[in-house]
Amino acid sequence: PLALILIGSPRRGITVQVADRVRAGLEEAGVAGVTFSLAQHRIKPCIECDLCLRTGKDCFQTGSDGDDMDELDRLLDDADLLVLATPLFFAGPPSQLKAAFDRFQPRWSRRYLHGEPPRAKRPAYLLLTGTGDDPYGQEAAITIARSGLAVAGFRIPQASIYLMPGSEATAGAVPPVGADIA
């Protein structure tokens, strides 16, 4: 099987370090992993032009200069499972990840407006990182991820919350991670 490790963090911080450990654990278990980090790619935002709604085709921005959505689309289609690692920003995903979810609109359009048969749902695992200090929790991030990934053919049976109180004081190092995280 092939695992896509999608990293929603806009930088190389604790989320990336935890995702790297998950990928290493998966590979030890015989699951090949490929990482797509939004910090190293550019996904232009959906501008609601409705081209995908009218035609069912990919966004006109896909594959255009400076847009990496075509690469992400290929990886999403090839993956047997997905691990989404993302920090929490005000109880939701960072804007870079939300932009990628918004660009799933052509997938929604093909399925619900243009009659493309649904793909069997593949498992997705949501790994949320943060300090846990947001009084509004993380339910919004879980809902947004479930909605976006469902359109891409994945299901999140349960989110794994990896909140690290006090991690802002660790100078960017991952607090101790148990061997069972992967």
Secondary structure, DSSP 8 states (H G I E B T S, - for coil): -EEEEEE--SSSSHHHHHHHHHHHHHHHTT-EEEEEEGGGS---------HHHHH----TTTTSTT--HHHHHHHHHH-SEEEEEEE-BTTB--HHHHHHHHTTHHHHHHHHTS-------EEEEEEEEE-S--TT-SHHHHHHHHHHHHHTTEE-SSEEEEE-TTGGGTTT------GGG-
